[in-house]
Amino acid sequence: MSVSASPTITAQSDRRFIRRVFAVGTVLLLAQMAFSGVLLVVRPNPVMIVVRHLGYPDYFPLALGVAKLLGFLVLALPAPRRLKEWAYAGATFDLLAAAVSHFAVHDALSDRLGPLVMLLLVAASYANFVEHTADNPGRSR
């Protein structure tokens, strides 16, 4: 005799799994933002070599690093929904600009696609954010 799960239980399990995937995307995005933000602020030589290779001025990593760290704080801590949406937009612009920059200097395919792969984390995290704030659009967690 086989026992099958009810459709409701299966749907709930699927929903929990998807939420976990999105939550992992958020954790990975936050780790990337914090790690790269600190590296850009500290500006070790390997970072500056890449920055110069991409054609950016030496002051650029400091500004970008501070922006990434502020975005990290907004996404990691409770903040108004609109502020979180701006942080997601900033992360999206950063990664799209990074991909375009790598394409412009004819870098290896892995360097070109790396930022676009990271963009998937932004999408997963944003989807998680939207789902969790859909019932209360004025507030954010």
HELIX and SHEET records of a PDB file:
HELIX    1   1 PRO A    7  VAL A   42  1                                  36    
HELIX    2   2 ASN A   45  HIS A   53  1                                   9    
HELIX    3   3 PHE A   60  ALA A   76  1                                  17    
HELIX    4   4 ARG A   81  ALA A  104  1                                  24    
HELIX    5   5 LEU A  109  THR A  133  1                                  25    
END                                                                             
